[in-house]
Amino acid sequence: MQHDAPSWRDFLAARKAERQACDAPRPLRALAEEFAFRTLALLFPQFAHPSRLGAHGVDDEAAHLEALLRAAITPLVPHAEGVVDTVLSRLPAVHAALVLDAEAILRGDPAAESLEEVIVAYPGFLATAVHRVAHELYRLDVPLFPRVLSEWAHRETGIDIHPGARIGTGFAIDHGTGVVIGETSEIGDRVRLYQGVTLGALAVSKKLANRKRHPTIGHDVVIYANATILGGDTVVGEGSVIGGYVWLTTSVPPRSVVQFSSRVEQRGGDDGLEFHI
């Protein structure tokens, strides 16, 4: 059914009312991008601007970071100062976790020649770094901004990690393009994912918004390329290996090996080969 469009004057009046009612700061995406870069620069000198490479630059970086965070979240939360202080107090732990992540990537990838290469060049590390910061904001119930941060990392790396996902230490994403990790995913320590892995939900009903919808991955699990693991009740036991292209919707015990199987059969006559996958 077609409705009559409002007049230009009425349209502009509606946009004015909408803009007045909008409580998010308009440059939020730009703030998120700058905040991500400034956080990385404070945590790792490889991201610092050349003018801030000296020891004095650390204080400048910290002050700028604090101001950015305050500007971004003040319109979004009632007690912004307390949130800012808490987030900053958690950055040392975030840094320690990211060092373990970088070391895990270096240790597991023969192509990586140095820790600096991992920190500067690996998309899996960048996505994980932004996620660990966004997750701290998510834990403090900051709306919108954590998701904008994660979407910036998604755009930069092709890796989509919801800020609500809980990820242990020593986490490694190899290559990473197309990795999707849902909001209620829980990932243990020393887990390695390859490109195209999905940790998703079995259903997308809005009624499930406050329930665990995504899988739990135990410690020391390896999940190879393009595997799909779905469901909030699905648990991959520690020490397991999930092969490429596996579709998994049920739990597996510790130290399992789950493989995508295929076979080739010779058919009679001139019909050639039949592939069963």
C-alpha positions in Angstrom: 0.0 0.0 0.0 1.5 3.3 -1.1 1.4 6.2 1.3 1.6 9.8 0.3 5.1 11.2 0.9 5.4 14.2 3.3 6.1 17.6 1.9 9.7 18.9 1.8 9.0 21.2 4.7 7.4 18.5 6.8 10.2 16.1 6.0 12.8 18.7 7.2 10.8 19.2 10.4 10.7 15.5 11.1 14.5 15.3 10.6 15.0 18.1 13.0 12.9 16.4 15.7 14.8 13.1 15.0 18.2 14.8 15.4 17.1 16.5 18.6 16.0 13.2 20.1 19.2 11.4 19.0 21.4 10.9 22.1 24.5 9.4 20.4 27.3 11.7 19.5 27.3 12.2 15.8 31.0 11.6 15.2 30.8 8.3 17.0 32.4 6.2 14.2 35.2 8.7 13.8 35.7 8.7 17.6 35.8 4.9 17.6 38.4 4.7 14.9 40.6 7.3 16.6 40.1 5.6 20.0 41.1 2.3 18.6 44.3 3.7 17.1 45.2 5.7 20.2 44.6 2.6 22.4 46.9 0.5 20.2 49.5 3.3 20.2 49.5 3.4 24.0 49.7 -0.4 24.4 52.3 -1.0 21.6 55.0 1.5 20.4 54.7 0.0 16.9 51.5 2.0 16.5 52.7 5.3 18.0 53.0 8.4 15.9 56.7 9.3 15.3 56.3 12.5 17.3 55.3 10.4 20.4 57.9 7.8 20.3 59.8 9.1 23.3 58.9 8.4 26.8 57.1 11.7 27.1 54.7 10.5 24.4 53.2 7.9 26.7 51.6 10.6 28.9 50.4 12.5 25.9 48.8 9.3 24.4 47.2 8.4 27.7 45.7 11.9 28.2 44.4 11.9 24.6 42.9 8.4 25.0 41.1 9.4 28.2 39.6 12.5 26.5 38.5 10.5 23.5 36.8 7.9 25.6 35.0 10.6 27.7 33.8 12.4 24.6 32.5 9.1 23.1 30.6 7.7 26.1 29.4 10.8 28.1 26.2 11.1 26.0 25.6 7.3 26.3 26.0 6.5 30.0 24.9 8.4 33.2 28.2 7.9 35.1 30.8 8.4 32.3 33.7 9.3 34.7 33.5 6.1 36.6 33.4 4.1 33.4 36.4 5.9 32.0 38.4 5.3 35.2 37.4 1.6 35.2 38.3 1.0 31.5 41.7 2.7 31.9 42.4 0.6 35.0 41.8 -2.5 33.0 44.2 -1.7 30.2 47.2 -3.2 31.9 45.4 -6.6 32.0 44.3 -6.1 28.4 47.9 -5.5 27.4 49.1 -8.6 29.2 46.5 -10.7 27.4 47.4 -9.3 24.0 51.1 -10.1 24.5 50.1 -13.7 25.1 47.9 -13.5 22.0 50.8 -12.2 19.9 53.2 -14.9 21.2 50.6 -17.6 20.4 50.3 -16.4 16.8 54.1 -16.2 16.4 54.5 -19.7 17.9 51.9 -21.3 15.7 52.7 -19.7 12.3 55.9 -20.7 10.6 55.5 -17.6 8.3 55.7 -15.2 11.2 59.3 -14.0 11.6 59.0 -11.8 14.7 56.6 -10.6 17.4 56.7 -7.1 15.8 55.5 -8.5 12.5 52.5 -10.1 14.3 51.6 -6.9 16.1 51.9 -4.6 13.1 50.8 -6.8 10.2 48.5 -9.6 11.3 44.8 -8.9 11.0 44.0 -11.6 13.6 46.0 -9.7 16.2 44.4 -6.3 15.3 40.9 -7.8 15.5 41.6 -9.4 18.9 43.2 -6.2 20.3 40.2 -4.1 19.4 37.9 -6.8 20.7 39.6 -7.0 24.1 39.1 -3.2 24.6 35.5 -3.3 23.2 34.7 -6.2 25.6 35.7 -4.2 28.6 33.2 -1.5 27.6 30.6 -4.1 26.9 31.1 -5.5 30.4 30.4 -2.1 31.8 27.1 -1.9 29.9 28.2 0.9 27.6 25.7 0.9 24.7 26.6 1.3 21.0 30.3 2.3 21.3 31.6 -1.2 21.8 29.7 -2.4 18.7 31.0 0.5 16.7 34.6 -0.4 17.7 34.1 -4.0 16.7 32.6 -3.0 13.4 35.6 -0.8 12.7 37.8 -3.8 13.3 35.5 -5.9 11.1 35.9 -3.5 8.3 39.7 -3.4 8.6 40.3 -7.1 8.9 37.3 -9.1 7.7 37.0 -10.6 11.2 33.7 -10.1 12.9 33.8 -10.5 16.7 30.9 -9.4 18.8 32.1 -7.4 21.8 30.2 -9.7 24.1 32.2 -12.8 23.2 34.4 -14.1 26.1 37.8 -15.0 24.8 40.6 -16.6 26.9 44.4 -15.8 26.7 46.8 -17.1 24.1 44.1 -16.7 21.4 45.2 -16.9 17.7 43.4 -16.2 14.5 45.4 -17.3 11.5 44.6 -15.5 8.2 41.2 -14.6 9.6 39.1 -13.5 6.7 35.5 -14.4 7.2 35.8 -15.4 10.9 32.5 -14.7 12.8 32.3 -15.0 16.6 28.8 -14.4 18.1 27.9 -12.5 21.2 27.5 -15.3 23.7 30.5 -17.4 22.5 32.9 -18.5 25.2 36.4 -19.4 24.1 39.0 -20.9 26.4 42.8 -20.4 26.6 45.2 -21.2 23.8 42.5 -21.6 21.1 43.5 -21.3 17.4 41.0 -20.4 14.6 41.6 -20.3 10.9 39.8 -18.3 8.2 36.1 -18.7 7.6 35.3 -20.2 11.0 31.8 -19.4 12.3 30.8 -19.6 16.0 27.1 -18.9 15.6 23.6 -19.4 16.7 21.2 -22.2 15.6 18.3 -19.7 15.6 18.0 -16.0 15.2 14.7 -15.4 17.0 14.6 -12.1 18.9 13.1 -14.1 21.8 16.5 -15.6 22.3 18.2 -12.3 22.9 19.0 -12.8 26.5 20.0 -16.5 26.3 23.2 -18.2 25.4 23.0 -18.8 21.7 26.6 -19.4 20.7 29.0 -22.3 21.4 31.5 -22.9 24.1 35.1 -23.8 23.0 37.3 -25.4 25.6 41.0 -24.8 26.2 43.6 -25.9 23.6 41.2 -26.3 20.7 42.1 -25.9 17.0 39.3 -25.1 14.5 40.3 -25.3 10.9 39.1 -23.2 7.9 35.5 -22.8 7.2 34.2 -24.9 10.1 30.8 -23.9 11.4 29.9 -24.5 15.1 26.4 -23.5 16.1 24.3 -23.4 19.3 24.4 -22.3 22.8 24.4 -25.8 24.1 27.2 -26.9 21.9 30.5 -27.5 23.8 33.8 -28.4 22.1 35.8 -30.3 24.7 39.3 -29.1 25.5 42.2 -30.4 23.3 39.9 -31.1 20.4 40.6 -30.6 16.7 37.7 -29.5 14.4 38.6 -30.1 10.8 37.9 -27.7 7.9 34.3 -27.5 6.6 32.9 -29.4 9.5 29.3 -28.5 10.4 28.8 -29.0 14.1 25.6 -28.6 16.2 26.2 -31.1 19.0 28.8 -31.2 21.7 32.0 -33.3 21.4 34.0 -34.6 24.4 37.6 -33.5 25.2 40.4 -34.5 22.8 38.0 -35.3 20.0 38.9 -35.1 16.3 36.0 -34.1 14.1 36.6 -34.4 10.4 34.8 -33.5 7.2 34.7 -36.8 5.4 34.5 -37.5 1.7 34.9 -40.5 -0.6 35.2 -41.1 -4.3 33.4 -44.0 -5.9 33.8 -45.4 -9.4 30.5 -45.8 -11.1 29.7 -48.3 -13.8 29.3 -47.4 -17.4 30.3 -44.0 -18.8 29.0 -41.9 -16.0 32.5 -41.1 -14.7 33.1 -40.4 -11.0 30.6 -39.6 -8.3 31.7 -37.5 -5.4 30.1 -38.0 -2.0 30.8 -35.1 0.4 
